[in-house]
Amino acid sequence: MSNEGVLLSRLFVTSYAPLAIMLALRNSERVWPPQQAIVFWCFAALGVIGLLDAFRLPRGAQRRGHRRVELSDIKDEGGQVAGYLATYLLPFLNIELDGWRSGAALAVYFIVLFLVFLRSDLALVNPALYIAGWRVVSATSNGRNILLLVERDELVQAGTAHVSSFGRFYVQSSRRETP
């Protein structure tokens, strides 16, 4: 798998980490001894790993080489998160993970979500990244549309910005342009 494929897979796990924690809580009746609550432990581990990765991934990208880009037509994309959160309704639809059929149905659901995730720009419209203190803006750079991950309190203005590559996206560098 390419580096971009690995990054997108990790972003997928991070985006559904809060959902994994919700599903763990829904399956937390008998969590000890662990062999009696495998569903809880799997979802809990996936949720914790995903949330930790949401904090680490953008910071790791910022440590790589920076480049300067000219930005224009900047627009905050936070409104898309609300639509994305509709996929979080799953645990509240009363799905019981009590047999192989419900497990298989859930697996098909996540496979379809993953394929849509890979073929769209949903990778950055990610609730876990917002929890970790990031937001997404779209902009135009050299005549093409780009998505940029920005620290929550950073102001993004038209003009020169320092960015790092983040798969097919960018992360704004914390490095400031000197006048």
Secondary structure, DSSP 8 states (H G I E B T S, - for coil): --HHHHHHHHHHHHHTHHHHHHHHHHT-TT-SSGGG-HHHHHHHHHHHHHHHHHHHHHHHHHTS-EEEEEEEEEEE-THHHHHHGGGGGGGGS-----SHHHHHHHHHHHHHHHHHHHTSSTTSS-HHHHHTTEEEEEEEETTEEEEEEEETT----SEEEEEEEETTEEEE-S-----
